[in-house]
Amino acid sequence: MQYTFICPLEGCHESILVDAENDTQALDAMVKQAKSHLTSVHPELHKTDDEIRVDIQPKMVKAV
């Protein structure tokens, strides 16, 4: 399955798309990509993996 998440930060809206077998795997993969995204696009933000996970989980969508 494919899952997507759109960066909610003002003016960004970059999409993260991952292939995963379930929600847990998708969330883990998205956290890794989001960490890279934050480092390169939003270097002023410093979040832990758990904080990123909390941000992503409710907004993560299964792509149809």
PyMOL commands that set and color helices and strands:
alter all, ss='L'
color gray80, all
select helices_A, chain A and resi 23-41+49-59
alter helices_A, ss='H'
color red, helices_A
select strands_A, chain A and resi 2-6+15-19+61-63
alter strands_A, ss='S'
color yellow, strands_A
deselect
rebuild
show_as cartoon
